[in-house]
Amino acid sequence: MADLLIEIICEEIPARMQPRAMADLQRMMLTRLDDAGLSHGTARGFVAPRHLALYVDDVAERQPDISEERRGPRADAPDKAIDGFLKSTGLNRDQLVEEDTPKGRFLFARIEKKGVDAATLLPAMVSGVLTEFPWPKSQRWGGTRFRWVRPLHRVNLLFGGAALAGELDLGGATLDFTMASRGHYFESPYDIDLAGITGAGDYVARLRSAHVMVDRAERRQAILDGATDLAAGAGSVLRPNEALIDEICGLVEWPTPLFGAIEDRFMALPDEVLEASIRTHQKYLTTGDADNALQPGFVVISNRLADVKRDAVILAGNQRVLRARLADAEFFWQEDNQNNLESRLSKLADVTFYDGLGSVADKVARLEKLAGAMAPSVDGCDADMAVRAARLAKGDLVTGMVGEFPELQGIMGGYYARNDGEADAVAEAVAAHYRPQGPSDALPASPEGCVVSLADKIDSLVGFFGVGARPTGSKDPFALRRAALGIIRIILEARIRMPLLPVLAKAAAAHGFAAPDPELEPFIRERLRVSLRETGLAHDVVAAALGDGTGLGHDDILGLADRAAALSTFLAGDDGAGLVAGWRRAASILEAEESKTKQVFSPTSDPHLFVEDAETGLHAALGALPEPGTQMQTRDELLAVMQSLGGLRQPIDRFFDGVVVNHDDAATRLNRLGLLAMVRQAMQRVADFSRLEG
């Protein structure tokens, strides 16, 4: 056994690509080792801006010898068949063995394959991995044809602490494998000899001695701990931002945190503006007080060793850049507040929403109509406030602040609406109408915000589908899947009971379409299916609850979700499981008889033709079931209906125990099939039980 180290050194790998690259290198290389029959121990991946590495313990030094026996054609088979077998094995006729078997005398090939040394196989494996590496984006450089995320400088390959000879074909040039890593650009720009390396920890230590923290987890923790300590020393706390810490981790090799100050005059700006300038654009970590309110301090992560004089210069430069950016934001804030949102709406006519879907002003007019139509369906929603918020929702798109910080659209509209004296409900709805923008984003907190958000997302879905710009495969340039999931989240979490088809029809009419695109409702239902599965519901339970997209309540998102939850609860009980067993038996008999007679049996049965008590009992139990509701039902109501179905379990069991369905008398047989059809109808009104798996 020997340890394997693969290290790739290149120019800076984009931060967002580093974790995936580390995982891909490990996955691809271990797959090749397994395919080659080379056993191995644990593997650890490493990544830093200029380093990508994999260390694998205890790799077998040689493939095992393989003895394989393959049976060929009969010994007296035609020559053509025997020649074909010889060709597939690479043997000649004299090397085959004849043996008797219970089926006759056959030819056998015994093939012995000697294992190959791992040192011989590994260079080609590594070259194959690098050539096929799945970077999201890659480039060529110089006169070569090889593609990598950034220009590639070195490939180090060591086995058992010694270098393995090999090369990577760059297409026009070659890159020889080496065993010399590289230290920090400025602090230790020298080669690091990897010869005789004794473990993953030794590799990490050698690079650390040259001021490269190649262990991503170690580097990330150093950033977090250092920034936390600095903030605490200034009497504040670090405001959490996991995504930003991950990004910074991919930008530095040797993190050194520095604490800077924000001028007091800028603290009058909205928190979101400060955050956008400090976090998003400058990659600084912000600080807060005990209540997490923004404080006038930030942490910048330097990529140099700590040095008092140099740190002061670095910090001064960063504060100067931040001051200029915040001064721009201050100017936009002051300028934007000189005109109210209402006065800006006319400018939206000059902003194209999408080719074929008019301007943003046209979208605003559609949002007002949709918000007014949906408001009565949302408990606690003030329709006038919702319509007003819909009218102002896009006004901030033509402000200077949003022009500079597009990620603040909506949020700034909320601030400007408050500055204009609009009602709190209007301002809150404007600020939150883009939410949720992902699975971790919060919903709008107010009913009016939910209505405007729904209107915005539904208008976009109907519009883009209407002009043929629907998602295809993995491509979704207008984030329509996210919009559909946002609609579903709002409806489910805010408990909004609202038929979807009439709303889609209103949105289509507002666009000037005759009707919504026929693919839109199935698209939304599929997103609902995915959403329900992610809550832990079984896929067949979800399928049974959603049915085929027809029937009462088929476009009620909340009702369908409640039906799935109620069905899951019902099936988990004894009555549910037992009833499904009876259902399957009834459905199987009906399916077989209907297939033979080429007819669907009517769900009716004449009690005068009953012969057995079990027939009478089942008929009475069916008659005692509550009538199906004509209105959309709550989860509790649906569960109660399903539990009432549980009362059919024993009558169905007694029916099958004591009744022969296919009676010799045709009238009796037809009457009993009709009784089973009544069972089918009663259950299908609740859910599509045919979609439940065995």
Phi and psi in degrees as a GROMACS rama.xvg file:
@    title "Ramachandran Plot"
@    xaxis  label "Phi"
@    yaxis  label "Psi"
@TYPE xy
-147.445  152.756  ALA-2
-85.95  149.095  ASP-3
-116.851  131.523  LEU-4
-125.598  125.501  LEU-5
-119.893  126.693  ILE-6
-134.221  130.744  GLU-7
-113.948  129.572  ILE-8
-117.381  125.445  ILE-9
-145.507  179.769  CYS-10
-70.86  170.532  GLU-11
-53.6268  121.237  GLU-12
-77.6601  130.617  ILE-13
-52.454  137.523  PRO-14
-56.291  -40.8271  ALA-15
-67.6176  -20.345  ARG-16
-92.76  -11.2136  MET-17
-66.0737  -50.3842  GLN-18
-59.2847  -40.7442  PRO-19
-66.5929  -38.7987  ARG-20
-62.9033  -41.8502  ALA-21
-60.5835  -43.2594  MET-22
-68.3821  -39.6065  ALA-23
-65.3057  -41.6774  ASP-24
-60.9605  -44.0978  LEU-25
-65.0291  -46.9112  GLN-26
-60.5697  -48.642  ARG-27
-67.4657  -39.7295  MET-28
-72.8956  -41.0702  MET-29
-65.5864  -34.4607  LEU-30
-61.6356  -41.9087  THR-31
-67.8295  -38.7757  ARG-32
-62.5299  -44.4315  LEU-33
-63.8527  -44.1816  ASP-34
-62.6353  -31.3284  ASP-35
-84.2746  -3.0676  ALA-36
76.8167  21.2929  GLY-37
-95.4863  106.95  LEU-38
-67.247  159.132  SER-39
-157.738  164.932  HIS-40
-96.8134  -143.749  GLY-41
-73.9259  156.641  THR-42
-127.303  142.762  ALA-43
-129.994  132.851  ARG-44
-101.133  150.409  GLY-45
-136.211  145.686  PHE-46
-153.678  138.984  VAL-47
-141.516  174.689  ALA-48
-50.8138  -38.0293  PRO-49
-115.431  4.83794  ARG-50
-129.596  135.914  HIS-51
-135.22  121.803  LEU-52
-143.141  158.15  ALA-53
-139.279  130.043  LEU-54
-119.093  123.756  TYR-55
-120.488  123.461  VAL-56
-80.4875  149.269  ASP-57
51.6316  56.098  ASP-58
-83.7509  135.284  VAL-59
-59.5299  139.392  ALA-60
-84.19  -8.39186  GLU-61
-155.557  146.235  ARG-62
-66.7604  149.171  GLN-63
-70.9931  148.65  PRO-64
-68.3933  143.699  ASP-65
-120.238  129.846  ILE-66
-114.381  117.887  SER-67
-123.515  134.803  GLU-68
-115.421  128.576  GLU-69
-125.781  129.81  ARG-70
-84.3256  135.078  ARG-71
-106.856  -152.927  GLY-72
-75.7701  174.547  PRO-73
-61.8029  154.474  ARG-74
-62.537  -28.4094  ALA-75
-101.303  21.6464  ASP-76
-69.5177  159.59  ALA-77
-58.5957  152.409  PRO-78
-57.4139  -34.5187  ASP-79
-62.0406  -41.2226  LYS-80
-67.7242  -40.733  ALA-81
-67.4361  -40.6473  ILE-82
-61.8632  -37.969  ASP-83
-64.2813  -39.8413  GLY-84
-66.7367  -42.0778  PHE-85
-60.6586  -40.3354  LEU-86
-63.9405  -38.6265  LYS-87
-71.033  -24.3575  SER-88
-98.6742  -19.8736  THR-89
78.2293  14.4551  GLY-90
-104.294  169.827  LEU-91
-106.417  174.123  ASN-92
-62.2736  -33.6604  ARG-93
-69.2241  -19.664  ASP-94
-87.7335  -6.607  GLN-95
-83.4544  153.481  LEU-96
-118.498  137.587  VAL-97
-97.9749  134.058  GLU-98
-142.095  147.659  GLU-99
-81.5128  140.272  ASP-100
-132.693  166.463  THR-101
-56.9374  -19.7284  PRO-102
-102.595  6.41975  LYS-103
126.731  -172.966  GLY-104
-94.4615  123.57  ARG-105
-123.045  160.517  PHE-106
-90.0774  140.751  LEU-107
-128.519  144.178  PHE-108
-113.216  127.256  ALA-109
-110.333  115.02  ARG-110
-112.285  123.757  ILE-111
-105.353  123.457  GLU-112
-117.104  120.034  LYS-113
-78.7715  137.588  LYS-114
-67.2682  152  GLY-115
-104.921  146.219  VAL-116
-61.4465  138.527  ASP-117
-59.4675  -37.0132  ALA-118
-60.3739  -28.0984  ALA-119
-77.7327  -35.3145  THR-120
-83.3423  -33.088  LEU-121
-62.366  -43.002  LEU-122
-57.2246  -42.282  PRO-123
-67.488  -36.6956  ALA-124
-60.4121  -47.868  MET-125
-63.1824  -43.1575  VAL-126
-60.0403  -40.8756  SER-127
-64.1241  -42.0874  GLY-128
-61.3208  -46.9779  VAL-129
-66.095  -37.4189  LEU-130
-67.0639  -34.8907  THR-131
-98.2241  9.38538  GLU-132
-61.6685  131.187  PHE-133
-90.0163  61.2796  PRO-134
-64.4297  139.421  TRP-135
-59.5717  -36.5235  PRO-136
-139.206  142.766  LYS-137
-144.555  172.796  SER-138
-146.492  159.948  GLN-139
-105.538  160.054  ARG-140
-147.961  156.21  TRP-141
59.1955  -140.289  GLY-142
-99.7535  15.8062  GLY-143
-91.8469  163.499  THR-144
-107.591  -8.63422  ARG-145
-66.7919  142.67  PHE-146
-114.377  134.446  ARG-147
-147.067  166.341  TRP-148
-63.2254  -36.9749  VAL-149
-144.997  162.603  ARG-150
-51.0388  131.617  PRO-151
-92.1794  133.073  LEU-152
-106.57  -43.7391  HIS-153
-147.311  152.187  ARG-154
-128.374  118.165  VAL-155
-102.935  131.153  ASN-156
-135.308  113.765  LEU-157
-126.171  139.833  LEU-158
-133.775  119.749  PHE-159
65.1664  30.3105  GLY-160
80.622  0.821288  GLY-161
-118.077  149.503  ALA-162
-69.8274  144.619  ALA-163
-106.69  130.517  LEU-164
-71.6997  141.852  ALA-165
173.915  174.28  GLY-166
-151.767  157.881  GLU-167
-110.833  124.727  LEU-168
-77.4971  114.466  ASP-169
-92.458  0.169295  LEU-170
72.7034  78.5357  GLY-171
113.453  -12.6099  GLY-172
-162.756  168.244  ALA-173
-127.488  153.912  THR-174
-121.944  111.135  LEU-175
-71.9413  142.148  ASP-176
-71.1282  144.046  PHE-177
-131.877  -168.063  THR-178
-141.347  33.7509  MET-179
-119.542  113.366  ALA-180
-81.6761  -171.681  SER-181
-140.199  138.817  ARG-182
-85.0879  -171.536  GLY-183
-58.3318  140.445  HIS-184
-46.3748  -50.5502  TYR-185
-104.666  -37.2568  PHE-186
-83.0858  -26.1746  GLU-187
-156.548  66.0277  SER-188
-80.5214  55.4229  PRO-189
-129.365  163.803  TYR-190
-70.436  149.504  ASP-191
-118.141  115.116  ILE-192
-72.3178  123.123  ASP-193
-98.7579  2.70365  LEU-194
-59.7311  140.034  ALA-195
73.3481  18.1293  GLY-196
-60.8064  139.558  ILE-197
-113.825  3.76619  THR-198
166.009  170.342  GLY-199
-61.1104  -38.4366  ALA-200
-63.2118  -37.5656  GLY-201
-64.073  -41.8729  ASP-202
-60.3941  -47.0107  TYR-203
-61.0842  -42.4941  VAL-204
-65.7176  -40.4524  ALA-205
-63.3994  -41.3143  ARG-206
-72.4976  -33.8813  LEU-207
-63.5913  -35.0539  ARG-208
-65.4439  -19.4672  SER-209
-104.976  20.7708  ALA-210
64.499  38.9183  HIS-211
-124.666  114.214  VAL-212
-86.6079  93.8726  MET-213
-81.5489  -17.5562  VAL-214
-79.9132  111.207  ASP-215
-61.0784  -40.9802  ARG-216
-63.5483  -40.7691  ALA-217
-63.8304  -43.8603  GLU-218
-64.2779  -42.6345  ARG-219
-64.1939  -42.021  ARG-220
-66.5934  -35.7201  GLN-221
-63.177  -39.4787  ALA-222
-64.2346  -47.9749  ILE-223
-64.6947  -46.2086  LEU-224
-65.4362  -44.1568  ASP-225
-64.1733  -43.7409  GLY-226
-66.9871  -38.3584  ALA-227
-63.8933  -43.9113  THR-228
-64.5058  -41.6077  ASP-229
-63.0021  -44.3728  LEU-230
-62.084  -42.8042  ALA-231
-63.2185  -37.7925  ALA-232
-64.1288  -24.4122  GLY-233
-94.1149  7.62653  ALA-234
79.2948  22.7311  GLY-235
-134.662  -175.51  SER-236
-125.215  154.134  VAL-237
-75.1829  128.191  LEU-238
-77.7078  131.111  ARG-239
-67.5259  136.978  PRO-240
-158.701  83.9886  ASN-241
-61.3348  -40.0972  GLU-242
-64.4281  -39.7325  ALA-243
-69.0341  -39.5348  LEU-244
-62.4429  -40.3701  ILE-245
-60.1809  -42.044  ASP-246
-66.5794  -46.1392  GLU-247
-60.5894  -38.1783  ILE-248
-57.2425  -31.0966  CYS-249
-87.0462  3.53629  GLY-250
-109.193  -16.7287  LEU-251
-126.237  149.834  VAL-252
-99.4854  -30.0486  GLU-253
-137.842  90.2554  TRP-254
-73.7476  130.772  PRO-255
-130.001  111.556  THR-256
-79.7101  142.117  PRO-257
-129.835  142.946  LEU-258
-104.352  126.088  PHE-259
-119.613  167.191  GLY-260
-116.072  147.085  ALA-261
-101.248  132.292  ILE-262
-61.1593  141.441  GLU-263
-57.5135  -34.9749  ASP-264
-61.3912  -29.7306  ARG-265
-80.2201  -14.1282  PHE-266
-69.7821  -9.3304  MET-267
-77.5195  -13.3858  ALA-268
-71.3601  153.277  LEU-269
-56.6667  145.988  PRO-270
-53.3169  -41.4773  ASP-271
-63.7079  -33.7044  GLU-272
-67.9796  -44.7333  VAL-273
-62.1316  -44.1091  LEU-274
-61.4064  -43.8201  GLU-275
-61.8522  -40.8084  ALA-276
-70.9989  -42.745  SER-277
-81.8765  -49.1701  ILE-278
-80.8026  -58.5983  ARG-279
-68.4627  -43.8149  THR-280
-93.0786  -30.0714  HIS-281
-107.267  -9.95517  GLN-282
62.4375  35.1502  LYS-283
-98.2628  153.173  TYR-284
-92.7051  136.095  LEU-285
-97.5248  164.715  THR-286
-123.822  158.066  THR-287
-141.134  174.821  GLY-288
-90.095  -168.423  ASP-289
-61.663  -26.2972  ALA-290
-94.3996  8.48539  ASP-291
72.2011  13.8195  ASN-292
-71.613  138.524  ALA-293
-57.2874  134.511  LEU-294
-112.931  158.14  GLN-295
-79.9846  51.1898  PRO-296
-144.587  151.578  GLY-297
-144.24  162.805  PHE-298
-119.238  124.678  VAL-299
-108.324  139.792  VAL-300
-101.009  111.233  ILE-301
-82.3696  153.803  SER-302
-107.196  40.8216  ASN-303
-136.299  163.396  ARG-304
-65.3502  150.806  LEU-305
-64.0263  133.115  ALA-306
-154.353  121.357  ASP-307
-56.9289  -50.387  VAL-308
-67.3254  -46.7874  LYS-309
-66.2423  -39.4582  ARG-310
-60.8037  -38.2791  ASP-311
-63.9081  -39.1399  ALA-312
-67.2369  -44.5567  VAL-313
-60.5926  -46.164  ILE-314
-65.1443  -41.2202  LEU-315
-62.6225  -40.4145  ALA-316
-64.4977  -41.5976  GLY-317
-66.5359  -40.5232  ASN-318
-66.1167  -34.3763  GLN-319
-66.1542  -43.0273  ARG-320
-64.7619  -43.5849  VAL-321
-64.7226  -39.4868  LEU-322
-59.2805  -41.7714  ARG-323
-66.241  -41.0939  ALA-324
-67.5359  -41.2008  ARG-325
-69.6005  -30.824  LEU-326
-65.1816  -38.7254  ALA-327
-62.1964  -45.5977  ASP-328
-61.9157  -39.9571  ALA-329
-61.7652  -41.1711  GLU-330
-62.6706  -47.2959  PHE-331
-61.8096  -40.8934  PHE-332
-60.1231  -46.6604  TRP-333
-68.2856  -41.0938  GLN-334
-67.756  -43.7085  GLU-335
-63.3021  -34.3335  ASP-336
-75.5626  -3.45198  ASN-337
-82.1897  -12.2577  GLN-338
-130.974  137.257  ASN-339
-79.6618  165.598  ASN-340
-62.6493  -39.7229  LEU-341
-55.9302  -40.0404  GLU-342
-70.1835  -15.7229  SER-343
-90.3705  -12.6232  ARG-344
-62.2429  -32.9565  LEU-345
-62.4843  -28.2675  SER-346
-70.642  -19.6245  LYS-347
-66.5161  -20.6586  LEU-348
-66.4398  -20.5  ALA-349
-92.2317  -0.490164  ASP-350
-106.957  115.103  VAL-351
-73.6918  129.613  THR-352
-77.3916  -56.3108  PHE-353
-166.303  147.713  TYR-354
-58.8955  120.155  ASP-355
96.7521  -10.0355  GLY-356
-118.03  12.1049  LEU-357
77.7749  -161.949  GLY-358
-93.9822  174.29  SER-359
-65.2893  -31.6448  VAL-360
-62.2089  -38.6952  ALA-361
-63.6862  -39.9627  ASP-362
-63.3927  -41.4345  LYS-363
-59.288  -43.2013  VAL-364
-61.5913  -38.2394  ALA-365
-68.262  -39.5064  ARG-366
-62.0011  -39.4769  LEU-367
-60.001  -44.0404  GLU-368
-65.1618  -45.3325  LYS-369
-65.8919  -41.7526  LEU-370
-61.9478  -42.0416  ALA-371
-64.0524  -35.6724  GLY-372
-73.6675  -34.8608  ALA-373
-88.3293  -24.2723  MET-374
-51.7264  -42.4195  ALA-375
-62.9713  -19.4264  PRO-376
-83.7711  -8.87684  SER-377
-109.58  116.087  VAL-378
-57.021  133.105  ASP-379
80.6449  2.74933  GLY-380
-84.6889  129.726  CYS-381
-87.972  111.522  ASP-382
-59.5946  -41.3689  ALA-383
-62.9459  -41.8626  ASP-384
-65.8643  -40.4535  MET-385
-63.2406  -43.0052  ALA-386
-65.2728  -41.0348  VAL-387
-64.0344  -42.5219  ARG-388
-63.4873  -40.0524  ALA-389
-61.7248  -36.3865  ALA-390
-66.4595  -37.1919  ARG-391
-94.0833  -7.51617  LEU-392
-57.1736  -36.3997  ALA-393
-100.033  5.42182  LYS-394
-62.5512  -29.5157  GLY-395
-76.3561  -6.86805  ASP-396
-64.0444  -22.5535  LEU-397
-106.212  21.3088  VAL-398
-93.513  158.426  THR-399
-64.9661  -37.1053  GLY-400
-64.4603  -46.6262  MET-401
-69.9095  -30.6022  VAL-402
-61.5348  -35.7863  GLY-403
-83.5056  -36.4283  GLU-404
-126.149  79.2089  PHE-405
-57.8603  -27.1079  PRO-406
-67.4895  -9.58015  GLU-407
-95.9928  6.98828  LEU-408
-61.3978  142.51  GLN-409
87.5536  -56.2497  GLY-410
-59.8441  -47.5924  ILE-411
-67.0586  -35.0033  MET-412
-57.6314  -37.6616  GLY-413
-63.1874  -43.8736  GLY-414
-63.2924  -45.5218  TYR-415
-65.6321  -35.3844  TYR-416
-63.8557  -41.6075  ALA-417
-64.7195  -41.2032  ARG-418
-62.5308  -28.8994  ASN-419
-81.2702  -5.88256  ASP-420
87.6529  14.44  GLY-421
-68.9865  157.05  GLU-422
-61.1652  150.124  ALA-423
-55.6614  -39.7651  ASP-424
-61.5863  -37.4252  ALA-425
-69.2301  -48.6555  VAL-426
-61.8856  -42.196  ALA-427
-64.7501  -39.8037  GLU-428
-67.1986  -40.2862  ALA-429
-62.2777  -45.2534  VAL-430
-64.2005  -32.0153  ALA-431
-105.987  6.1926  ALA-432
-73.6287  -10.7715  HIS-433
-85.2333  -12.9955  TYR-434
-76.6366  154.247  ARG-435
-80.6129  142.586  PRO-436
-99.3536  9.69014  GLN-437
176.182  173.886  GLY-438
-63.7833  -24.0566  PRO-439
-96.3062  -3.53385  SER-440
-84.3935  144.965  ASP-441
-74.6229  157.059  ALA-442
-79.0904  160.718  LEU-443
-55.6468  138.817  PRO-444
-81.0878  -16.9882  ALA-445
-112.778  155.335  SER-446
-58.6165  -39.8088  PRO-447
-64.5588  -38.2004  GLU-448
-63.7841  -39.8938  GLY-449
-62.0907  -42.4101  CYS-450
-64.1961  -46.9578  VAL-451
-66.8102  -38.1351  VAL-452
-63.5485  -44.6468  SER-453
-60.1808  -44.7277  LEU-454
-60.9304  -43.1671  ALA-455
-63.4116  -45.5515  ASP-456
-72.3328  -40.1857  LYS-457
-65.7725  -41.542  ILE-458
-59.6171  -42.7862  ASP-459
-66.1946  -44.9953  SER-460
-59.8367  -50.2024  LEU-461
-62.4301  -42.2808  VAL-462
-65.1336  -52.5062  GLY-463
-65.982  -40.1815  PHE-464
-63.0269  -38.1771  PHE-465
-64.4272  -29.6168  GLY-466
-101.317  13.7872  VAL-467
80.294  16.1215  GLY-468
-99.4409  45.6851  ALA-469
-82.0755  160.275  ARG-470
-63.0786  146.856  PRO-471
-133.849  123.026  THR-472
58.0632  -127.769  GLY-473
-87.6588  -3.3757  SER-474
-90.9279  125.447  LYS-475
-147.447  68.6833  ASP-476
-63.0931  -22.5306  PRO-477
-105.331  15.3048  PHE-478
52.5458  44.2147  ALA-479
-74.7067  -30.7843  LEU-480
-64.3735  -41.5204  ARG-481
-64.5426  -38.3635  ARG-482
-62.771  -43.779  ALA-483
-63.9242  -42.1968  ALA-484
-65.5533  -34.1253  LEU-485
-64.8022  -42.3877  GLY-486
-58.4218  -46.3789  ILE-487
-63.3735  -44.0009  ILE-488
-60.9635  -44.4147  ARG-489
-61.9036  -47.2747  ILE-490
-62.415  -43.519  ILE-491
-74.4016  -46.4492  LEU-492
-76.9493  -29.8646  GLU-493
-90.6257  -0.207389  ALA-494
55.508  55.6603  ARG-495
-97.5189  117.354  ILE-496
-98.5037  107.928  ARG-497
-155.082  119.89  MET-498
-59.8837  132.25  PRO-499
-81.7763  -35.4031  LEU-500
-60.0967  -44.535  LEU-501
-60.6601  -35.5889  PRO-502
-67.6894  -43.8739  VAL-503
-61.5306  -37.4824  LEU-504
-65.6035  -40.4122  ALA-505
-64.5613  -41.3118  LYS-506
-64.2709  -40.3264  ALA-507
-63.8188  -42.7393  ALA-508
-62.7106  -38.002  ALA-509
-65.2586  -29.6411  ALA-510
-80.2029  -13.3539  HIS-511
88.7417  13.6797  GLY-512
-88.0844  149.336  PHE-513
-67.0765  -33.1802  ALA-514
-164.107  162.34  ALA-515
-63.1214  152.365  PRO-516
-56.1386  131.166  ASP-517
-61.3253  -18.5099  PRO-518
-84.3751  -8.13348  GLU-519
-72.1163  -48.2875  LEU-520
-62.5851  -45.0396  GLU-521
-59.0796  -34.0764  PRO-522
-61.9484  -44.8711  PHE-523
-68.3273  -41.2452  ILE-524
-61.9368  -36.2131  ARG-525
-67.3034  -38.4238  GLU-526
-64.8106  -36.9825  ARG-527
-63.4682  -41.7731  LEU-528
-58.104  -47.6043  ARG-529
-61.4469  -44.1681  VAL-530
-61.4457  -44.0099  SER-531
-67.4076  -38.319  LEU-532
-62.12  -36.0346  ARG-533
-70.3622  -15.6773  GLU-534
-82.2829  -4.73916  THR-535
104.53  0.205346  GLY-536
-72.4214  142.216  LEU-537
-65.227  146.987  ALA-538
-64.5793  -34.4408  HIS-539
-75.1204  -30.2655  ASP-540
-65.7892  -42.9021  VAL-541
-62.3023  -43.8366  VAL-542
-61.5187  -40.7508  ALA-543
-66.4644  -38.353  ALA-544
-71.138  -39.5635  ALA-545
-77.7227  -27.8082  LEU-546
63.3278  -148.909  GLY-547
-100.9  10.5183  ASP-548
84.5936  18.0271  GLY-549
-130.848  170.416  THR-550
93.6374  177.003  GLY-551
-59.955  128.874  LEU-552
74.6788  13.7747  GLY-553
-67.8073  -17.1587  HIS-554
-111.057  16.2472  ASP-555
-96.5965  99.2717  ASP-556
-58.7835  -47.079  ILE-557
-64.9477  -41.78  LEU-558
-62.4521  -40.8227  GLY-559
-65.7713  -41.7797  LEU-560
-64.7143  -42.0449  ALA-561
-63.7148  -38.6274  ASP-562
-62.3003  -42.3528  ARG-563
-64.3379  -43.4161  ALA-564
-65.2656  -43.5273  ALA-565
-64.8423  -41.0446  ALA-566
-63.7667  -40.5975  LEU-567
-62.1827  -42.5511  SER-568
-64.2151  -43.903  THR-569
-62.8124  -44.6455  PHE-570
-70.0045  -21.1343  LEU-571
-73.7222  -16.2952  ALA-572
-89.5397  166.44  GLY-573
-62.7783  -42.5896  ASP-574
-61.8893  -40.9787  ASP-575
-63.6819  -48.9867  GLY-576
-63.0227  -41.7775  ALA-577
-67.8525  -38.7099  GLY-578
-64.4524  -40.2451  LEU-579
-62.7198  -36.7643  VAL-580
-62.3247  -43.5254  ALA-581
-65.3737  -38.3043  GLY-582
-59.7584  -44.4319  TRP-583
-62.7016  -38.3915  ARG-584
-67.0509  -44.0447  ARG-585
-63.4691  -45.6997  ALA-586
-64.1932  -36.5135  ALA-587
-65.5549  -42.9209  SER-588
-64.3979  -45.9142  ILE-589
-61.6715  -43.4272  LEU-590
-62.0438  -42.0517  GLU-591
-66.3477  -44.4721  ALA-592
-70.6746  -38.5026  GLU-593
-67.796  -32.2279  GLU-594
-67.5129  -38.1949  SER-595
-72.2846  -42.3168  LYS-596
-90.7841  -5.53453  THR-597
56.9038  40.6211  LYS-598
-148.4  158.778  GLN-599
-103.709  124.081  VAL-600
-72.815  135.49  PHE-601
-72.3725  138.85  SER-602
-77.3067  63.1082  PRO-603
-137.904  151.401  THR-604
-152.586  136.203  SER-605
-93.4451  113.183  ASP-606
-58.6222  -24.2564  PRO-607
-67.5012  -18.6169  HIS-608
-95.1409  0.397476  LEU-609
-68.6562  138.367  PHE-610
-109.926  -38.9972  VAL-611
-102.905  150.339  GLU-612
-61.5226  -32.3939  ASP-613
-63.6433  -32.5468  ALA-614
-65.4018  -46.9422  GLU-615
-61.4791  -41.9128  THR-616
-64.0878  -42.4461  GLY-617
-66.8036  -41.2657  LEU-618
-62.7919  -41.8522  HIS-619
-65.0954  -40.4245  ALA-620
-64.2692  -38.3824  ALA-621
-65.5137  -39.8749  LEU-622
-68.2252  -23.8459  GLY-623
-82.8628  -9.05246  ALA-624
-65.8759  143.167  LEU-625
-65.4335  148.353  PRO-626
-64.6982  141.353  GLU-627
-63.2323  139.298  PRO-628
-66.4363  145.85  GLY-629
-90.8954  -11.8512  THR-630
-106.23  161.1  GLN-631
-65.6594  139.281  MET-632
-110.642  154.164  GLN-633
-78.3012  171.232  THR-634
-61.3846  -42.5583  ARG-635
-64.927  -40.1871  ASP-636
-64.9293  -40.7365  GLU-637
-64.7149  -41.1538  LEU-638
-65.0276  -38.2553  LEU-639
-63.2911  -40.2558  ALA-640
-63.7092  -42.9289  VAL-641
-65.3691  -40.2747  MET-642
-65.7395  -31.0155  GLN-643
-66.4653  -32.518  SER-644
-63.0652  -30.1577  LEU-645
-57.9372  -22.7016  GLY-646
-67.5837  -12.6132  GLY-647
-81.3858  -13.4583  LEU-648
-57.223  -54.5842  ARG-649
-67.2955  -42.9574  GLN-650
-59.5731  -36.9508  PRO-651
-67.1074  -44.511  ILE-652
-59.8841  -44.5715  ASP-653
-64.8301  -35.6104  ARG-654
-61.5845  -48.4985  PHE-655
-73.0426  -26.5662  PHE-656
-73.1016  -32.4995  ASP-657
-117.783  -0.152029  GLY-658
-125.737  134.554  VAL-659
-95.2273  113.263  VAL-660
-65.7151  -47.8324  VAL-661
-83.7379  67.8039  ASN-662
-69.0474  153.538  HIS-663
-64.1711  -32.4125  ASP-664
-77.7532  123.041  ASP-665
-61.0383  -41.6209  ALA-666
-65.6056  -41.19  ALA-667
-65.4209  -42.8756  THR-668
-61.4725  -46.7575  ARG-669
-63.4546  -38.2932  LEU-670
-65.0555  -38.5705  ASN-671
-71.8475  -36.4739  ARG-672
-64.7087  -36.9161  LEU-673
-63.7451  -35.2672  GLY-674
-65.6364  -41.7275  LEU-675
-66.1556  -34.6445  LEU-676
-65.3316  -31.8311  ALA-677
-65.7229  -38.9789  MET-678
-61.2059  -46.6572  VAL-679
-59.2577  -45.882  ARG-680
-62.9747  -43.5503  GLN-681
-60.8679  -38.6433  ALA-682
-79.7825  -36.3189  MET-683
-70.0225  -19.4548  GLN-684
-69.7514  -20.3933  ARG-685
-94.879  -44.2643  VAL-686
-163.871  164.093  ALA-687
-86.7665  84.4463  ASP-688
-63.8929  -17.4061  PHE-689
-66.4991  -17.5141  SER-690
-88.9782  -5.62805  ARG-691
-74.7967  137.886  LEU-692
-88.9964  164.782  GLU-693
